[in-house]
Amino acid sequence: MQNLFADRIGGNQYGKSQAIYKFERIKRAKRATMALHPGGEIIDLGVGEPDEMAFPEVVKKLCSEAQMPENRGYADNGDAVLKQAAARYLERVCDVKGINPETEVLHSIGSKSALSLLPAALINPGDYVLMTIPGYPVFGTHAKYYGGAVYNLPLNETNHYLPKLNSVPADVLRKTKALVLNYPNNPTGATATREFFGEVVAFAKQHKLAVIHDAAYAALVFSGKPLSFLATPGAKEVGVELHSASKSFNMTGWRCGFVAGNELLVKAYGDIKDNSDSGQFLAIQHAVAYGLDHPEITVSIADKYSRRMNGLVEVLNKAGFNAKKPKGSFFLYVKAPRAAIKADGKRVEFKSAEEVSQWLITEKLISTVPWDDAGAYLRFSVTFVVKNFADENRVLGEIEQRLSDVKFEF
Ligand SMILES: Cc1ncc(COP(=O)(O)O)c(C=O)c1O
C-alpha cells in the first residue's frame, strides 16, 4: 500500500511524518492536564461550533419531512424548496435583490464541501488562488490537489483584518484564478465593509478572477443587518457567496448550506457536485429552508454570543489583554502575551501564541486556539458549554478568577 499514495498526500512517505498538528496538540495538552487534575474543569474556549442544539421548531420540521416518502431518495442537485427559501432569505435578511432561485442558487452539504468542490471548477495546474491568513484553508488545499498554488494575504489589525489587494505581485496576479474571502472572519471576527467589497469587485474585474466569499458566519452580527458580498453592485458578475446553516442555525452536524451568485459558476459547481455526491437529504434541506424563513432564530443566537462577548471582553481586559468586541461571529481574536508573571514572581516567556495556548491549558485549565500566521494571537470562542444563564456568568467569573494572579506582558 505504502507505494501507492499520491504525491499530494505525501506519496510513499504518507503517514510517516511525526509532525503533530495544532488541534491535536491542544487535545493532547487537555488530556494530560485532566490526568493531572482529576475532576478539574477545563474551560473550553477553543470550540469552533455552536454549543446548543438546533431550535425545536427546526427539529420538528425535520421529523415531519423525514416521514414523507417523496423525500426519501437521492436529492441530487436539490429541489426548488431550499433554492427559493435561499433567494427569499438573501433578499429579506441581506438586501440582495434579484437572485434567480432556479439558476443562481444550489445547495451544499455544508460550506466545507462547497469549498472543496469549487476548485475543480476553476483551477488548472499552475493557477493561483489568493487566500487570507490566518484563515480556513479548505479551498486552497484542494486547489493545490489540482496542481494550483496558494498566495497568502495576511490579515493584520492595522488594516482591520482586511487583505491588501494591491500587495499581490503582478506575476502572481497574471496567473490568479480566484480570491477567497470570509467575513465575518474566522478567526479574527472581523467584518467587511461595503467599500471593501466594492474594491473586491473592481479588483476581480480588472484582473479577471473569480471571488468566492465564504459567508459561514454571515448572519451572526451583533447589530444591524448582515453584509452580503452579493449586495455589492457587480458582485454577481464575478463571484459566488457560500451560506451555511451550521453556525447561523446551530446545525453543524446536519451539513447543509447553499452557494449563490454568478450563474455560470453556480452551474459549474453543480456539475462538479453532481459528479461528487448525490445531494443532501431533502428532509434536511427542507428543515434548513424553514430556518431561512425564520431568521429570528439567528438573531436570538447572535444576541447570546453578543452578551457572552461583552462578558469575555471585560474579563480579558481586566487580566491585561487588549480585547475589542468584534462586530460579528463567535470569535474574539486577541494579541497573545509575550510573557506571564505568576503570583510567586516567576516569569515565563512565550515565543509564540502556540506556547501561550499550551500554558493556559496546563496552568489555568483554559483552552484557546493559537494563531501564529500573521503575528501571535489567541482565538477565544464564546461557544463554551453551560447549563443555563447563571452558569454562563459562573464560567466568566471563573475565567476572571483563574487569570487574576497573573500579570501578562505584551
Ligand atoms: C470560515 C469557515 N468556513 C466554513 C466552515 C465550514 O462550515 P460548514 O459547517 O458549513 O461546512 C467553517 C467551520 O468552522 C468556517 O470556520
The ligand as an ORCA input file, in Angstrom:
! r2SCAN-3c Opt
* xyz 0 1
  C     -14.652     30.074      7.759
  C     -15.387     28.788      7.734
  N     -15.908     28.351      6.579
  C     -16.575     27.207      6.510
  C     -16.729     26.395      7.619
  C     -17.455     25.106      7.478
  O     -18.813     25.321      7.521
  P     -19.847     24.158      7.218
  O     -20.229     23.575      8.506
  O     -20.977     24.854      6.515
  O     -19.168     23.171      6.331
  C     -16.198     26.791      8.836
  C     -16.313     25.933     10.026
  O     -15.654     26.064     11.011
  C     -15.506     28.028      8.897
  O     -14.980     28.465     10.045
*
